[in-house]
Amino acid sequence: MKHAFDEIGVSILAASVDAHDKAAEVQGGLEFPVAYEVTRDQADSIGSWWEDRRSIIQPSEFILNRLGKVVSSTYSTGPVGRLMPEDAMKLIKFLESLKNK
């Protein structure tokens, strides 16, 4: 699916609080970069939802336009409600279509 995002000029980046070795393990076959050892301050600076109890970033997903403005954000405390790649693509294409009207 990443190639479809590449074709329309969309970059994908993930962030993790895990150490490099664990983040690399979790990254597995992902085709996009994963930042590791993300701190609370870094998570706050990008608008992620930090969970104090476990010192982790809860799923926090953002779509930015070409100017870096957040045009969509999704927050979740578990696997339900996460933004799936197919849905992200539909939303990006929809937002792009609005620019042509």
C-alpha positions in Angstrom: 0.0 0.0 0.0 2.9 2.3 0.6 3.6 2.6 -3.1 0.1 4.1 -3.5 0.9 6.8 -1.0 4.3 7.4 -2.7 2.6 7.9 -6.0 0.5 10.8 -4.7 3.5 12.3 -2.8 2.4 11.3 0.7 5.1 10.5 3.3 4.4 8.2 6.3 6.2 8.3 9.6 5.6 6.4 12.9 6.9 7.1 16.4 7.5 4.8 19.3 8.6 5.1 22.9 10.5 1.8 22.5 14.2 1.5 22.4 15.8 1.1 19.0 16.0 -2.7 19.1 12.3 -3.2 20.2 11.1 -0.5 17.7 13.0 -2.3 14.9 11.3 -5.6 15.9 7.9 -4.0 15.9 8.6 -2.2 12.6 9.2 -5.6 11.0 8.2 -5.4 7.4 6.9 -1.9 7.5 8.1 0.2 4.5 8.2 3.5 6.3 10.5 4.9 9.0 9.8 4.5 12.7 11.2 7.0 15.2 12.3 5.4 18.5 12.8 6.4 22.1 10.3 9.2 21.7 10.0 11.2 24.9 7.0 12.8 26.6 8.1 16.3 25.4 8.5 15.0 21.8 5.1 13.3 21.9 3.6 16.5 23.3 5.2 18.6 20.6 3.6 16.6 17.8 0.2 16.4 19.6 0.3 12.7 20.5 -1.8 11.3 23.3 0.6 10.3 26.1 -0.5 7.8 28.7 1.2 8.5 32.0 0.5 5.2 33.7 2.5 3.2 31.2 4.7 6.1 29.8 3.6 5.3 26.2 2.1 7.1 23.2 -1.5 5.9 22.6 -2.4 5.6 18.9 -2.4 9.2 17.6 -2.7 9.6 13.9 -2.4 12.8 11.9 -2.8 13.8 8.3 -1.0 17.0 7.4 -1.4 19.0 4.2 1.5 20.1 2.1 1.9 23.2 4.4 2.2 21.1 7.5 -1.3 21.9 8.8 -3.2 19.1 10.5 -6.3 18.4 8.5 -7.3 15.2 10.3 -6.4 13.6 13.6 -7.4 10.3 15.2 -6.9 9.2 18.8 -7.5 5.8 20.2 -6.9 3.8 23.4 -6.8 0.5 21.6 -7.1 -1.2 18.2 -10.6 0.0 17.5 -10.9 3.4 15.9 -7.4 3.4 14.4 -7.0 5.0 10.9 -6.5 2.2 8.4 -4.3 2.9 5.3 -7.3 2.5 2.9 -9.3 5.0 4.9 -6.4 7.4 5.0 -6.1 7.2 1.3 -9.8 7.8 0.7 -9.7 10.9 3.0 -6.6 12.3 1.4 -8.1 11.9 -2.1 -11.3 13.5 -0.9 -9.5 16.4 0.6 -7.5 16.8 -2.6 -10.7 16.8 -4.7 -12.1 19.7 -2.6 -9.1 21.8 -3.7 -10.2 21.4 -7.4 -13.7 22.7 -6.8 
